[in-house]
């Protein structure tokens, strides 16, 4: 692994399948990061139960395996990056309790995602929905992470993580600490992507693409067949017009152009210029084919990796042992500062 370099950490929740928004907004960028940073990438299965809904255990296990297999299929190299499953490193939950006790209900209740999701939950709001930003903070602070790739919707949670880190750095300084001595936690910085950070629903260009979107055709998964992908893009909602214009594009049209730009590595305006004056149908079909060419090989390689469960388990064993060793070192320091007696 790349110890000595800045630490980058990121993860995807293994509820349902991974979609092109996860790929273009996160995983595709991770592949580049592992050459320059000390990277940890994992599946946050503990986060998958925060909604309070009962998830089929067989489905969760399979989706967790699939998430890791997809990482590898996308180009994440287990020899360059630490790959693991969150629940297999118990220090995440241990540190989360300590951080919970150093957080306030006021700051957690101000989280925008909590406000939005709690309104939908009705009278029975799951406690996990309220406290999961603290678990996210634990994920980050446990590895002295320097940089966290986040979209705008997660930036507030990273700010909370920074607040908790700074608070604990102040409250739990080493006895007789002097200026320049190592703080308890590294205060992480966000890595905001300029392109691809927010891939939107194909049925509503104003809403971020989501695995849980109940609208048919709204989300394109990495394991969708070529026919399914083409069908979803042909039915993508644009606007009442018929022709792409240079001056103004609807959110639905912008989303299709953005998807192409992300996959092809081109500027948005360069992609737009190719379609000005053309019918929407051309853009939809072309985007579908570009997506198919990009994720078809990933889909095939993912299925190939999943067939060799022994090798996948070996990769996860190596990853969890490496992650546990690093996490235990940090947790021991936290417990020492607090005054807990460790074995």
URMOMO-V104097 format. One line per field, one symbol per residue. ss: DSSP state (H for helix, E for strand, C for the rest). phi: phi as a letter, one per 40 degrees, with the letter a starting at -180 (. if undefined). Layout:
# URMOMO-V104097
ss: ???
phi: ???
This chain:
# URMOMO-V104097
ss: CCCCCCEEEEEECCCCCCEHHHHHHHHHHHHHHCCCCEEEEEECCCHHHCCCCCCCHHHHHHHHHHHHHHHHHHCCCCCCCEEEEHHHCCHHHHHHHHHHCCCCHHHHHCCHHHHHHHHHHCCCCCHHHHHHHHHHHHHHHCCCCCEEECCHHHHHHHHHHHHHHHHHHHHCCCCCCCCCCCCCCCCCEEECCCCCCCCECCCCCCCECCCCCCCCCCCCECCCCHHHHHHHHHCCCCCCCCECCCCCCCHHHHHHHHHHHHHHCCCHHHHHHCCCCCEHHHHHHHHHHHHHHHHHHHHHHHHHHHHCHHHHHHHHHHHHHHHHHHHHHHHHHHHHHHCCCCC
phi: .cchcccbbaabcccgccbccccccbddcddccccbbcbbbabcccccbccgccbdccccccccdcccccdccchccccbbcbabdccbccccccdcccdcbbbcccccccdcccccccccgcbccccccbcccccccdcccbfccbbcbcdcbccccccdccccccccccbcccgdbdgccccbcccbcbcccbgcbccdcbaccbcdbccccccgcbbccbccdcccccccccdcbaccbbcbccabccccdccccccdcccgbcdcccddcbdgccddccccccdcccdcccdccdccdcccccbccccccdccccccccccccccccdcccccchcccc
